[in-house]
Structures are given as C-alpha cells and as structure tokens.
Amino acid sequence: MSNKTILITGASSGLGLAIARQLAASGARLIMVSHDPVRGVAARDEVAGVATGPDPIFLPADLSSRQSIRDLGAVLHQRFTVIDVLINNAGTASGTRELTVDGLEKTFSTNHLGPFLLTDLVLDLLGPGGRVVNTVSETHSGKLDFDNLQGERHYSFFSAYARSKTAEILFTYELARRLEGTGITANCFTPGPTASGFGRGTRGFIRVMSTLVNVIGRRPEASARIAVYLATSPEMEAISGRYFHHDRPARSKPVTYDVQIAARLWAVSEALTGAGEHKSLEEIA
C-alpha cells in the first residue's frame, strides 16, 4: 500500500478513525477529512503514530455543505494528481428535522448528497484501478418516497437515516453501472452495529439507541476490516456494484436494484447538488 493514496471522510472518530489507522499501518497515504478541525487534527496525530508510510494529511470539510465540499474538491485537485481510493464514510442522524446552510435536510444531505457530490468532484483523480467505497447500513429502507425524500411530509430520525442509506446503496449500484469499462469500481458495505460513538451529543430516543449500540456493538477495529478489504484487496480489483453485509457479499433490499428509481434519484441528486458541472461521470465513463 506504500504507493496508494486513500481519501476517507468521517475520519476523526469511530469507524472512520479505525479504518484510517489500519490503512496507515499498511503503508497507505491517508487524506483524512472531518468537519471538526480540533478532533480532525487529533485523529491525524493519532494515525501518524501507527503509520508505516507517509504521514497522514488532515483536510477539514462539512459534508452537509455544497460549498465546503467544492472547496475540498479544489484543494484536492491543487495538491494531488491521483487518488486511488475514496471512502465515503461520514454520516449523521438528527433527532429532529434540521436544515443545512443550503436549505436541505441534514441527514439526507450528509449521508447521500455529500458523498454524491464529492465523488463527482474527485472522480477524475481516480484512474483505472481506482475504487469508491461507501459506508451504508443494513437498516436501509425498503422503499424510497420521492415526495418525502427530505422528510418534507413526515420526519423521524430512523426513517430519515434509513432513507439516506437506501439512497446511498442506489447511488453505489448506479455509479458502478455508469463506470463499467473504466476500470474504476464502486462498492458499499454495512459494518453492522458498531460501538463507534455514533449519536454522541444527541438526545431522546436516538441517544438511547446509540448508547445501546455502543454497549453491544462490535469494536470499530473489527468493523473496519471489511472497509479495508474493499479498499485494498486484489480480490476486489474487478468487482463492482456489490453490497457487503457482515464481511461478506449479500443482497440489499429489492428497491435498491430498481434501475428506474436509481436513475430518478441520480437526476434529483444532480439537481440538488449541481454535480456534473465540474466533470460529469458520463465524461469519465
């Protein structure tokens, strides 16, 4: 891994930090992204302590903000000519319906629209052999209501989170289809219940659930191994458009294989993010 550059979002704590530690220990050059500069710098220093290759780099970015993602994309193009792997790991869940600076629902924006836009912006840095790895969840929804995509009609933290992860799986499969023949792959995985600290600082039922998961869930180091495998294993070189559950290939819910829903979601996501203005996925393919 000494010649590989890997970009990972949500890298300052929990699962993202565990993935970063394992990749850095294997010799990869890490670009660690987090919205919190203080925690991000501390995480970078921690990962540097186990790195066997180049020191990791920290770049701040808020995955719920289109401008912040575009700023990150500009910095990446200024500083790097190649990114070998993009791991879209940042995620959130909100107990109440919150809007971002762009006026979009926060959970959907962070968990799906942010990765969608970031992938579009950096895809031209991913050459043949490049990989996109998306963190999803087995609790993804079995349907996608476009009239309630951002919780406009009804909102609950669980339905918002599940909906955003369904969207991310649909995005993974559609991205794989659009990149067929380019040598770039796209896959997703669910780490399973993980004691990652997810939900820290929340209140109400979401805090109860996150506390329970942090008690009974797997350690982040165990959950991180599947992400590292998807990002680095030679066995995954030509495999694309797959969903991994508990460390092995699995079937996601039927709605995620609907190509018409995937195409509609893609069009909606482009409209909400302005993706494609930099360099469209169609041009890459």
Buried (B, 14 or more C-beta within 10 A) or exposed (E): BEEBBBBBBBBBBBBBBBBBBBBBBBBBBBBBBBBEEEBBBBBBEBBBEBBEBBEBBBBBBBBBBBEBBBBBBEBBBEEBEEBBBBBBBBBBBBBBBBEBEBEBBBBBBBBBBBBBBBBBBBBBBBEEEBBBBBBBBBEBBEEBEEEBBBBEEEBBBBBBBBBBBBBBBBBBBBBBBBBEEBBBBBBBBBBBBBBBBBBEEBEEEBBEBBEEBBEEBBEBBBBBBBBBBBBBEEEBEEBBBBBBBEBEEEEBBEBBBBEEBBEBBBEBBBEBBEBBEBBBBEEBB
